[in-house]
Amino acid sequence: MHSAIAPGNSLDITTEHFLRSITGFLDPINNRNVGLFSWIRKFVTRASTDAIYGASENPFQDPAVEARFWAIDRQFALLGLNILPSVLAPAGHQGRKAVFKGFHQYYAHNGHMSASPLVQARHEVHQRYGISTTDIEHFDLSVCIGLLVNTVPAVFWTLCYTYSQPTLLADARTAISSYVRVCEGSAGVCKYCVDIAEIVAGCPLLASIIQETLRVQSTNASGRVVLKDTKLEDTYVLKKDAMLLIPSAELHNNTSVWGSSCKEFDPQRFMQHSVNGANKAASAYRAFGGGSSLCPGRFLSKNEIMIILVIVVLQYDLYPQGEKWTLPTGCPHITTSILTPVNDIQVKIEKKERVRACNLGICMERVELHISYF
């Protein structure tokens, strides 16, 4: 199943479906005041689940299922106690029922037949080992958690860092412009084409922005079992069979690895010329875990964040309420590996009236923007 979301044809197919859904959601947006985190959560939830489960039968097309899922996430810790969930976590308890019902209808309508390679591969394995239909429907809740709960805050922080620094926003737009091509358009309309795959593969600044966002906001902890009694630095004794937790935040704030600026957001940290980020040991960067527990969905997640960053930066200006951007405090949550903002940021979204391709020296009043992944 991991091969379905590893680099290759299956990942490309899933990414293309995500791109198709996200552009359909974002294109009509203009001159709207929104809570940034809430807005991101809505379109990421829809586009990600469309890409995985197929747009035609996706249970999350129902706004009630979407809302119920996030109720589960909010009360996940209480649900985990498995003690009177209808009393201790009523919203989460009802949310599970609604999500399970949604997936029951999904499989009853053979929605998996038009789903992503991941869902089809999972279904084939489940059938091969005699997993009941009810269990298959319930197992998909874990897929949704893995798919959504980290990508949403990761997109939020990425856009916050990019838009709160005017110089960085300008640099990002300049970097993206080198991948913009003028294509044939209809009369009076200039059509610009952007190949996201080219940017994913070859735009070091955007890749560095995303990596640095994940480094700064990461809050996961990798777990390991101690195989034998081990003494560290002649001081700390780790006993055999003990559980060892490795918090990413401690590693990501280690000055001996990342330098004195480790607590700061440096958008160029992971570019080749940087002395404080590039070519560091893989063990020093744990945003997606490491070793055998390295997140198999990291490629899709990074593609999704990159796609959103490119589309929003190219087409929209975001203005915070008030005179300047004030980034909220992040807090950990039991389901996430990325800090979640304590409070939302109210912003005004304005679609750019003109799209400028700086490297081509072209500026058109009327434009079409065609974005593809192949």
C-alpha positions in Angstrom: 0.0 0.0 0.0 2.9 2.4 0.7 3.8 2.3 -3.0 0.5 3.9 -3.8 1.7 7.2 -2.2 5.4 6.9 -3.0 6.9 8.8 -5.9 5.6 7.4 -9.1 2.6 7.1 -11.3 0.1 6.5 -8.5 1.2 9.5 -6.5 1.0 11.6 -9.7 -2.6 10.5 -10.3 -3.6 11.3 -6.7 -1.8 14.7 -6.8 -3.5 15.6 -10.1 -6.9 14.9 -8.6 -6.0 17.0 -5.5 -5.0 19.8 -7.9 -8.2 19.6 -9.8 -10.3 19.8 -6.7 -8.4 22.6 -5.1 -8.5 24.8 -8.1 -12.3 24.3 -8.4 -12.6 25.5 -4.8 -10.2 28.4 -4.9 -11.0 29.9 -8.4 -14.2 31.7 -7.4 -12.8 33.1 -4.2 -12.5 36.9 -4.1 -12.9 39.9 -1.8 -13.9 37.7 1.1 -13.2 38.0 4.9 -12.5 34.7 6.5 -10.8 33.0 9.4 -7.6 31.8 7.7 -7.4 28.5 9.6 -11.1 27.7 9.1 -10.9 28.5 5.4 -7.8 26.3 4.9 -9.4 23.5 6.9 -12.5 23.6 4.7 -10.8 23.4 1.3 -8.0 21.1 2.3 -10.5 18.6 3.8 -12.5 18.7 0.6 -9.6 18.5 -1.9 -7.6 15.9 0.0 -10.6 13.5 0.5 -11.7 14.1 -3.1 -8.2 13.0 -4.2 -8.1 9.9 -2.0 -11.7 8.7 -2.2 -12.8 10.1 -5.6 -14.9 13.2 -6.1 -18.0 11.3 -7.2 -18.7 9.4 -4.0 -16.5 11.1 -1.4 -18.4 11.0 2.0 -16.9 14.4 2.8 -19.0 16.0 0.0 -21.6 16.0 2.8 -20.8 19.1 5.0 -22.2 17.2 8.0 -19.6 14.4 7.6 -16.9 17.1 7.3 -18.1 18.8 10.5 -18.5 15.6 12.4 -15.0 14.5 11.5 -13.4 17.6 13.0 -15.6 17.0 16.1 -13.9 13.7 16.5 -10.5 15.4 16.2 -11.4 17.9 18.9 -12.5 15.2 21.4 -10.1 12.5 20.3 -8.3 12.2 23.7 -11.6 11.7 25.5 -12.8 9.1 22.9 -9.5 7.3 23.5 -10.5 6.6 27.1 -13.4 4.5 25.8 -15.3 5.3 29.0 -18.9 6.4 28.4 -18.0 8.3 25.2 -21.6 9.5 24.7 -21.3 11.3 28.0 -17.6 12.4 28.1 -17.3 13.1 24.4 -20.8 13.5 22.9 -19.8 15.5 19.9 -16.9 13.1 19.0 -19.1 10.1 19.7 -21.8 11.3 17.4 -19.1 12.3 14.9 -17.8 8.7 14.7 -21.3 7.5 14.0 -21.8 10.0 11.2 -18.4 9.3 9.6 -18.9 5.5 9.8 -22.4 6.0 8.2 -20.8 8.0 5.4 -18.3 5.3 4.7 -21.0 2.7 4.9 -22.8 4.4 2.1 -19.5 5.0 0.2 -18.7 1.3 0.0 -22.3 0.3 -0.6 -22.2 2.5 -3.7 -18.8 1.0 -4.7 -17.2 4.4 -4.3 -13.8 2.7 -3.9 -13.9 1.6 -7.6 -13.3 5.2 -8.7 -11.0 6.1 -5.8 -7.2 6.6 -5.6 -4.7 3.8 -6.0 -4.2 3.9 -2.2 -7.9 3.2 -1.4 -8.1 0.5 -4.0 -4.9 -1.2 -2.7 -6.2 -1.1 0.9 -9.5 -2.6 -0.2 -7.8 -5.4 -2.0 -5.6 -6.2 1.0 -8.7 -6.1 3.3 -10.6 -8.5 1.1 -7.7 -10.8 0.8 -7.5 -11.2 4.6 -11.2 -11.4 5.1 -11.7 -8.1 6.9 -15.4 -7.4 7.3 -17.1 -4.6 5.5 -17.9 -2.9 8.8 -14.3 -2.9 9.9 -13.1 -1.6 6.5 -15.6 1.3 6.9 -14.2 2.0 10.4 -10.6 1.7 9.4 -10.9 4.6 7.0 -11.3 7.0 9.9 -7.6 6.5 10.6 -6.8 7.3 6.9 -8.7 10.6 7.2 -6.8 11.5 10.4 -3.5 10.8 8.7 -4.5 12.7 5.6 -5.9 15.9 7.2 -4.9 16.7 10.8 -1.3 17.7 10.0 -1.7 19.1 6.5 -4.2 21.7 7.6 -2.0 23.4 10.2 1.1 23.0 8.0 -0.6 24.9 5.2 -1.8 27.6 7.7 1.7 28.2 9.1 3.3 28.1 5.6 0.9 30.9 4.3 1.3 32.9 7.6 5.1 32.9 7.3 5.0 33.7 3.6 2.5 36.5 3.7 3.7 38.1 7.0 7.1 38.8 5.4 6.6 41.1 2.3 10.1 40.4 1.1 9.6 36.7 1.3 6.3 37.0 -0.5 7.9 39.0 -3.3 10.8 36.4 -3.6 8.3 33.6 -3.7 6.4 35.2 -6.5 9.6 35.9 -8.4 10.7 32.3 -8.0 7.3 31.0 -9.2 7.3 33.3 -12.2 10.2 31.5 -13.7 8.0 28.5 -14.1 5.1 30.4 -15.7 4.7 30.0 -19.5 2.5 31.9 -21.9 0.1 29.5 -23.7 -2.3 30.1 -26.4 -5.5 31.8 -25.1 -8.9 32.9 -26.4 -9.3 36.3 -28.1 -8.3 39.1 -25.8 -7.3 36.7 -23.0 -3.7 35.7 -22.3 -3.4 32.2 -20.9 -0.6 31.4 -18.4 0.4 27.8 -17.7 2.1 26.6 -14.6 3.4 23.0 -14.2 3.4 22.2 -10.5 5.6 19.2 -10.9 8.4 21.4 -12.3 8.1 23.6 -9.2 8.0 20.6 -6.8 11.2 19.2 -8.5 13.1 22.4 -9.0 12.2 25.4 -6.9 14.5 25.4 -3.9 13.0 28.5 -2.2 9.5 27.1 -2.0 10.7 23.7 -0.9 12.9 25.4 1.8 9.9 27.5 3.0 7.9 24.3 3.5 10.7 22.4 5.2 11.5 25.3 7.5 7.8 25.7 8.4 7.6 22.0 9.4 10.9 22.3 11.4 9.7 25.3 13.4 6.2 24.0 14.1 6.9 20.3 14.5 5.7 18.7 17.8 5.9 15.0 17.2 7.8 12.4 19.2 9.3 9.2 17.7 9.0 6.2 19.9 11.7 3.5 20.2 12.1 0.4 22.4 15.5 0.0 24.1 16.9 -3.3 23.0 19.6 -3.5 25.7 20.8 -1.6 28.7 22.6 1.5 27.4 24.5 4.2 29.1 24.7 7.6 27.4 27.6 10.0 28.2 28.5 7.9 31.3 25.4 9.5 32.9 22.1 8.4 31.6 21.1 4.7 31.8 18.4 3.4 29.4 17.1 0.1 30.6 16.3 -2.8 28.2 12.6 -2.9 27.1 12.1 0.7 28.2 10.2 3.0 25.8 12.3 5.9 24.6 10.6 9.0 23.1 12.5 11.4 20.9 10.7 14.8 20.7 11.3 16.6 17.4 11.1 20.0 18.9 14.2 19.3 21.0 16.2 18.2 18.0 14.9 21.1 15.8 15.9 23.7 18.5 19.4 22.3 19.0 21.9 25.1 18.4 24.8 22.6 17.8 22.9 21.4 14.7 20.9 24.4 13.5 23.0 27.2 14.8 22.1 30.2 17.0 19.1 31.0 14.8 17.4 27.7 15.4 14.4 29.2 17.1 13.8 31.6 14.2 12.1 31.1 10.9 14.7 31.2 8.2 13.0 30.6 4.8 16.4 29.9 3.1 17.6 27.5 5.7 17.3 24.5 3.5 18.8 26.0 0.4 22.3 24.8 -0.6 24.1 28.0 0.3 22.8 28.0 3.9 25.2 26.9 6.6 22.5 26.5 9.2 20.2 24.0 7.5 21.4 22.5 4.2 23.1 19.0 4.3 22.3 18.3 7.9 22.1 14.7 9.0 18.7 13.1 8.4 18.4 12.3 12.1 18.4 16.0 12.9 15.2 16.6 11.0 12.2 14.7 12.3 9.1 16.5 11.0 8.0 13.2 9.4 9.6 10.9 12.0 12.4 8.7 10.9 13.6 5.1 10.4 10.9 2.5 10.0 8.2 4.9 11.3 9.0 7.5 8.6 5.6 8.9 7.5 4.7 7.1 4.2 2.3 10.0 3.3 5.0 12.7 3.4 5.3 12.9 -0.4 1.6 13.6 -0.9 1.5 16.0 2.0 4.4 18.1 0.7 2.9 18.1 -2.8 -0.4 19.4 -1.4 1.3 22.1 0.6 3.3 23.1 -2.4 0.3 23.2 -4.7 -1.7 25.5 -2.3 1.3 27.7 -1.7 1.8 28.2 -5.5 -1.9 28.8 -6.3 -2.5 31.2 -3.4 0.8 33.2 -3.9 0.2 33.5 -7.7 -3.4 34.6 -7.5 -4.3 36.1 -4.1 -3.3 38.9 -1.7 -4.1 38.2 1.9 -4.6 41.1 4.3 -4.9 40.6 8.0 -7.4 42.6 10.1 -5.4 45.3 11.8 -2.2 47.0 10.7 0.1 44.0 10.6 0.3 40.2 10.7 0.4 38.8 14.2 1.0 35.1 14.2 -0.8 33.2 16.9 0.7 30.9 19.5 0.8 27.2 18.6 -0.3 24.4 20.9 0.1 20.6 20.7 -2.8 18.3 20.0 -3.0 14.6 20.6 -3.6 13.7 16.9 -1.1 16.1 15.3 2.6 16.3 14.7 2.3 20.1 13.9 1.3 22.7 16.4 -2.2 24.0 16.0 -2.9 27.7 16.3 -4.6 28.7 19.6 -6.7 31.2 17.7 -7.6 31.9 14.1 -6.4 34.9 12.1 -9.1 37.0 10.3 -7.9 37.9 6.8 -9.3 39.5 3.7 -8.8 37.6 0.5 -8.5 39.5 -2.7 -7.8 37.9 -6.1 -5.0 39.7 -8.0 -6.4 41.7 -10.9 -3.3 41.2 -12.9 -0.9 38.3 -13.2 2.6 39.3 -13.9 5.2 36.9 -15.4 8.3 38.9 -14.6 10.7 36.7 -16.5 8.7 37.1 -19.7 8.1 40.8 -19.3 4.3 40.4 -19.8 1.5 42.0 -17.9 -2.1 41.4 -19.0 -5.3 42.7 -17.6 -7.3 39.7 -18.6 -5.7 36.3 -17.9 -6.5 32.6 -17.5 -4.3 30.6 -15.3 -4.0 26.9 -16.2 -2.2 24.8 -13.5 -1.3 21.2 -14.1 0.8 18.5 -12.5 2.0 16.7 -15.6 
